[in-house]
Amino acid sequence: MKCGIEGCDGTARFRFFEPRVDGTFSHPVLCERHAYAIADRYARDCARTRVPTSSMNPTPFSLASIVTCDQSDVAAVCLRSPESSCFLSGVPSFEAVTLLTVLSPGAKHRQLVSYENIAAVTSELGGALQDVIIDNPAEGAYHAKLRILQDRKLVSVDVCLCDAISVALTAKVGIYVAPAVLLKAAEHAARGQWWLPVTASDSRRPSIEWWRSKGLKCEAADCGQPRAAQAFELCADGSPTRRLLLCKSHARWLIAKYARECAQSKSRGVEEVNPEFRISSVISIDDIDVGDVYLRAPDGSCYFLSAPKFQAWPLGWLLDNSLRGRRPLTHESMAAVIRQLGGSICEVAIDEPTQGEFCAALKIVQRERLICFEVRPCEGIALALAANIAIRLTPTAVLNGAHRASKRICEIGS
């Protein structure tokens, strides 16, 4: 794909989002030269920002632009106010996915995505979202808070930066930036290091280039092939989650192994299957955009679903504490909102109707009132994991999962 700038034949590797006068966002794809030129302009504006020392109150901002790169694990977000600019660089790219979903053109998916669910759950539980505050750049990471008013009490919930901005855009509330963040952003921009992570340890998922530079090998026995996939397996004995670095061949073998177990559900009476499942493993190959998610019931029954990688990987992060960043994941923030507003997640159920969309039902109890939401399956699984409850599956879902597993075996070629 060529650069979107007229007359430029460079290869487009960057995506750039900037607001138009009518409130929509332009979204050209850019070559490296033009992307860096635009980002450098925003960074220079940020470096010139003078933070008022007389006031320590947060400053209101609006979203000005986002720059992402297909071959980098970091992105940059620019916020602007009438008096200043705040260029937040080194934002993990998987967080920026939520903002891209808000701003990307095209038809919206019928099922709400995570940040929309946060806004919807807040309203349903009797809360009124007041604003979001980006504050406390502790240890080089940008932190944010949602401020919610319920029964005349102000509740504060920690969220990651891009989730906070996404929720603010969805709920149409203000975005405020603390002076300490403005100072940190201006300092980082002035050093000309806007495209580098604020701190290397903040990234929850190292890039493919990072793995290759470390020369990590497949952890399967007697295999010296380069690492090309990751698998998270929840141990049945309650011991910590096992994370495996695998070559592509061993990753495909593991996928086929789990898929064969799931496919066996077709030969059993699905009415006899235990309806309560828990996540068992998440497997993803680096150069494939989908991840494989497996659930298991106490009786050994398995359930398989395939999901976009950006939906599947948070499940791996929730399983493995060693990869967790300092900021909460989206699903942890949503669970915290529910808890802080006096609710509790009582059930997550996955159904696969003969006609209609594949979805999960989230059930919340607040003061003896039952509230139901429809969410995407991976989001339902993540919320069940965050709340430490089982996932209920209908017999139809178990059978459909078995059929998908059979097809997956054919695709893998094992």
C-alpha positions in Angstrom: 0.0 0.0 0.0 1.3 3.4 -0.9 1.5 6.5 1.2 -1.7 8.6 1.3 0.1 11.9 0.7 -0.4 12.9 -3.0 2.7 12.5 -5.0 4.5 10.2 -2.5 5.3 6.6 -3.6 6.6 5.5 -0.2 5.3 2.4 1.5 2.6 3.1 4.0 3.5 1.7 7.4 1.8 4.2 9.7 -1.8 5.1 10.4 -2.7 8.6 11.3 -5.9 9.9 12.8 -6.7 13.7 13.0 -10.0 15.5 13.5 -11.8 17.3 10.7 -13.9 20.4 11.1 -17.1 18.4 11.0 -16.1 16.3 14.0 -15.1 13.2 12.1 -11.5 12.0 11.8 -9.3 11.7 8.7 -7.4 8.4 8.7 -4.7 8.5 6.0 -2.0 5.8 5.8 1.5 7.3 5.7 5.0 6.4 4.8 7.7 6.7 7.5 8.9 10.1 6.3 5.5 11.8 6.4 4.4 10.1 9.6 7.6 11.2 11.4 7.2 14.8 10.0 3.7 15.1 11.4 4.5 13.5 14.7 7.6 15.7 15.1 5.4 18.7 14.6 3.1 17.6 17.5 6.1 16.8 19.6 7.6 20.2 19.1 4.3 21.8 20.1 4.3 19.7 23.3 7.9 20.5 24.1 7.1 24.2 24.0 4.2 23.9 26.4 4.6 25.9 29.5 2.9 24.3 32.5 1.4 26.9 34.9 3.1 26.6 38.3 0.5 28.7 40.0 -2.3 26.1 39.6 -2.1 22.4 40.2 -5.6 21.8 38.8 -5.9 19.4 35.8 -6.3 21.1 32.4 -9.1 20.2 30.0 -8.0 18.7 26.7 -9.5 17.1 23.6 -8.1 14.4 21.4 -6.0 15.9 18.5 -4.3 12.9 16.8 -3.1 9.3 17.0 -0.1 7.8 15.2 0.4 4.1 15.1 2.9 1.9 13.2 2.3 -1.6 11.9 5.8 -2.7 12.8 6.1 -1.2 16.3 4.6 -2.0 19.7 4.2 1.6 20.6 1.9 4.4 19.5 1.6 8.1 20.2 -1.5 10.1 21.3 -1.7 13.9 21.1 -4.2 15.9 23.2 -4.7 19.6 22.7 -6.2 22.5 24.6 -6.4 26.2 23.5 -3.2 27.0 25.4 -1.1 23.9 25.2 -0.4 20.5 23.6 0.2 17.2 25.3 2.0 14.5 23.3 1.8 11.2 25.1 4.4 8.9 23.5 5.4 5.3 24.1 1.7 4.2 24.5 1.5 0.4 24.0 -0.1 -0.2 20.6 -2.5 -2.9 22.0 -4.0 -0.1 24.1 -4.3 2.2 21.1 -6.6 -0.4 19.4 -9.5 0.8 21.5 -9.1 4.3 20.3 -8.8 3.2 16.7 -12.1 1.3 17.1 -13.7 4.6 18.3 -12.4 6.6 15.4 -12.3 4.1 12.5 -15.1 4.7 10.0 -17.6 2.0 8.9 -20.5 0.2 10.4 -20.4 -0.5 14.1 -20.6 -4.0 15.4 -24.0 -4.8 16.9 -22.4 -6.0 20.1 -20.9 -3.2 22.2 -17.1 -3.3 22.7 -15.4 -3.0 26.0 -15.2 0.8 26.4 -18.9 1.1 25.4 -19.8 -1.5 27.9 -18.0 0.4 30.6 -20.1 3.5 29.8 -23.3 1.4 29.6 -22.7 -0.5 32.8 -21.9 2.7 34.7 -25.2 4.2 33.6 -27.3 1.1 34.3 -25.8 0.8 37.9 -26.9 4.3 38.7 -23.6 6.1 38.1 -23.0 9.2 36.1 -19.6 9.5 34.5 -18.2 13.0 35.3 -14.9 13.1 33.5 -11.6 11.3 33.1 -8.2 12.4 34.5 -4.8 11.5 33.2 -2.5 11.7 36.1 0.4 10.3 38.1 3.1 9.4 35.5 4.6 7.0 38.0 7.6 4.9 36.9 7.3 6.3 33.4 3.8 5.0 32.7 0.7 7.2 32.1 -2.1 6.4 34.5 -5.8 7.5 34.3 -8.9 7.5 36.3 -12.6 7.5 35.6 -14.6 9.7 38.0 -18.2 8.5 38.6 -20.9 10.2 40.6 -23.3 7.8 42.4 -25.7 8.8 45.2 -23.8 12.1 45.7 -20.6 10.2 46.2 -17.6 10.5 43.8 -16.1 7.1 42.9 -12.7 6.9 41.2 -11.6 3.8 39.1 -8.2 3.2 37.7 -8.0 2.6 33.9 -5.3 2.6 31.2 -4.8 5.7 29.2 -6.5 4.7 26.0 -9.5 3.2 27.7 -10.0 6.5 29.6 -9.9 8.5 26.4 -12.2 6.0 24.6 -14.8 6.1 27.4 -14.6 9.9 27.5 -15.3 10.1 23.7 -18.1 7.5 24.0 -19.8 9.2 27.0 -19.0 12.7 25.8 -17.3 13.9 29.0 -14.2 15.9 29.6 -10.6 14.7 29.4 -8.3 16.4 32.0 -4.5 16.2 32.2 -2.6 16.7 35.5 0.3 19.2 35.5 2.8 16.3 36.3 1.8 14.5 33.1 2.2 17.7 31.1 5.7 18.1 32.5 6.6 14.5 31.8 5.3 14.6 28.2 7.1 17.9 27.4 10.3 16.5 28.8 10.0 13.3 26.7 9.1 15.3 23.6 12.0 17.7 24.0 14.5 14.8 24.0 13.3 13.8 20.6 12.4 10.3 21.8 8.7 10.5 21.1 8.6 7.1 19.4 10.4 5.2 22.1 8.5 3.5 25.0 8.5 5.6 28.2 9.9 2.6 29.9 10.7 -0.8 28.4 9.3 -2.7 31.3 5.9 -1.2 30.8 5.1 -3.2 27.6 3.1 -6.3 28.5 3.8 -8.0 25.1 7.3 -7.7 23.8 7.6 -7.3 20.0 8.5 -10.0 17.6 11.7 -8.1 16.9 12.5 -8.1 20.6 12.1 -11.9 20.8 14.3 -12.4 17.8 17.0 -10.1 19.2 17.0 -12.2 22.3 17.5 -15.3 20.3 14.8 -17.2 22.2 14.1 -20.8 21.2 11.2 -23.1 21.3 10.8 -24.6 24.8 9.5 -28.0 23.5 11.9 -30.9 24.2 14.8 -31.3 21.8 13.6 -28.4 19.6 16.1 -25.6 18.7 13.8 -23.7 16.3 13.2 -19.9 16.8 10.3 -18.9 19.0 7.3 -18.0 16.8 4.3 -18.4 19.1 3.1 -18.2 22.7 0.8 -20.4 24.7 -0.8 -19.9 28.1 -2.0 -23.0 29.9 -3.9 -22.9 33.2 -2.7 -25.8 35.4 -5.4 -28.0 36.7 -3.7 -28.4 40.1 -4.0 -24.7 40.9 -0.3 -23.9 40.3 0.6 -20.7 38.4 -0.2 -20.5 34.7 2.4 -22.0 32.5 3.6 -19.8 29.6 5.3 -21.6 26.7 7.4 -20.1 24.0 7.0 -22.4 20.9 8.1 -22.6 17.3 5.3 -22.6 14.7 5.4 -26.4 14.3 4.9 -27.1 18.0 2.3 -24.4 18.3 0.3 -26.0 15.5 0.7 -29.4 17.2 -0.6 -28.0 20.5 -3.6 -26.4 18.7 -4.4 -29.6 17.0 -4.2 -31.5 20.3 -6.7 -29.3 22.1 -8.9 -29.1 19.0 -9.1 -33.0 18.9 -10.2 -33.0 22.5 -12.9 -30.4 21.7 -14.1 -32.3 18.6 -14.8 -35.3 20.7 -17.9 -33.5 22.1 -19.7 -34.4 18.9 -19.6 -38.1 19.8 -21.0 -37.5 23.3 -24.5 -36.5 24.3 -24.2 -32.8 24.7 -26.9 -32.8 27.4 -24.5 -34.8 29.5 -21.8 -32.2 29.4 -21.2 -30.1 32.5 -22.4 -26.6 31.6 -19.8 -24.8 33.7 -16.5 -24.2 32.0 -13.3 -22.3 32.9 -10.6 -21.1 30.6 -7.9 -23.7 29.9 -5.5 -22.2 27.4 -4.8 -19.4 24.9 -2.5 -20.0 21.9 -1.4 -17.5 19.4 1.1 -17.7 16.4 2.9 -14.4 15.8 2.1 -14.0 12.1 -1.6 -15.0 12.4 -4.1 -12.4 13.4 -6.3 -14.7 15.4 -5.9 -16.5 18.6 -7.2 -19.9 19.8 -9.1 -20.0 23.1 -10.0 -23.2 24.9 -12.4 -23.7 27.8 -12.6 -26.9 29.9 -15.3 -28.3 32.3 -14.6 -30.5 35.4 -15.8 -33.6 33.5 -13.1 -33.0 30.8 -15.3 -31.5 28.2 -13.6 -28.9 26.0 -14.9 -25.9 24.1 -13.1 -24.0 21.4 -13.4 -20.6 19.9 -11.2 -18.5 17.6 -11.1 -14.7 18.1 -9.1 -11.7 16.8 -5.7 -11.6 18.5 -6.4 -8.3 20.3 -9.5 -9.9 21.9 -7.8 -13.2 22.8 -4.5 -11.9 24.2 -5.9 -10.1 27.2 -7.0 -13.5 28.4 -3.4 -14.6 28.4 -2.4 -11.5 30.4 -5.1 -12.1 32.9 -3.9 -15.7 33.3 -0.2 -14.9 33.7 0.7 -12.3 36.3 4.3 -12.1 35.2 3.2 -10.3 32.0 0.9 -7.8 33.7 1.6 -4.1 33.4 1.1 -1.6 36.2 -2.1 -0.4 34.7 -5.3 -2.4 34.7 -6.6 -4.2 31.6 -10.0 -3.1 30.2 -11.8 -6.0 31.7 -10.3 -5.4 35.1 -11.4 -1.8 34.9 -14.9 -2.8 34.0 -15.0 -5.3 36.9 -13.8 -2.6 39.2 -16.6 -0.2 38.0 -19.2 -2.9 38.7 -17.7 -3.5 42.2 -17.3 0.1 43.1 -21.0 0.9 42.1 -22.3 -1.9 44.4 -22.7 -4.6 41.8 -21.3 -8.1 41.4 -20.9 -10.4 38.4 -23.0 -13.5 39.0 -22.9 -15.3 35.7 -21.4 -15.3 32.2 -23.2 -17.5 29.7 -22.2 -18.2 26.1 -24.9 -19.1 23.6 -24.6 -19.9 19.9 -28.1 -19.6 18.4 -28.9 -21.3 15.1 -29.6 -17.9 13.7 -28.1 -14.7 14.9 -24.8 -13.6 16.4 -22.5 -15.5 18.6 -22.5 -13.7 21.9 -22.1 -13.9 25.7 -24.6 -12.8 28.3 -23.2 -10.9 31.3 -25.4 -11.0 34.4 -24.9 -8.5 37.3 -26.7 -8.3 40.6 -27.0 -5.0 42.4 -29.2 -4.7 45.5 -31.3 -7.8 44.5 -31.8 -6.3 41.0 -30.6 -8.5 38.0 -29.1 -6.6 35.1 -28.2 -8.3 31.8 -25.8 -7.2 29.1 -24.7 -8.7 25.8 -21.0 -8.8 25.3 -18.5 -10.4 22.9 -17.5 -14.0 24.0 -13.8 -13.1 24.8 -14.9 -10.1 26.8 -17.3 -12.3 28.7 -14.6 -14.9 29.4 -12.2 -12.2 30.6 -14.8 -10.8 33.0 -15.6 -14.3 34.3 -11.8 -14.7 34.9 -11.5 -11.3 36.6 -14.5 -12.2 38.8 -13.3 -15.8 39.4 -16.5 -17.4 38.3 -17.3 -20.2 35.8 -18.7 -19.7 32.3 -21.9 -21.4 31.4 -22.3 -22.9 28.0 -25.5 -24.1 26.3 -25.6 -27.5 24.6 -25.8 -25.8 21.2 -22.7 -23.8 22.0 -20.7 -26.9 23.0 -21.8 -28.7 19.8 -20.9 -25.7 17.6 -17.5 -25.5 19.4 -16.9 -29.2 18.5 -17.7 -28.5 14.8 -15.3 -25.5 14.8 -12.6 -27.7 16.4 -13.0 -30.3 13.7 -12.5 -27.6 11.0 -9.5 -26.2 12.9 -7.8 -29.6 12.8 -8.2 -29.6 9.0 -6.8 -26.1 8.8 -3.8 -27.0 10.9 -3.1 -30.1 8.9 -2.7 -32.5 11.8 
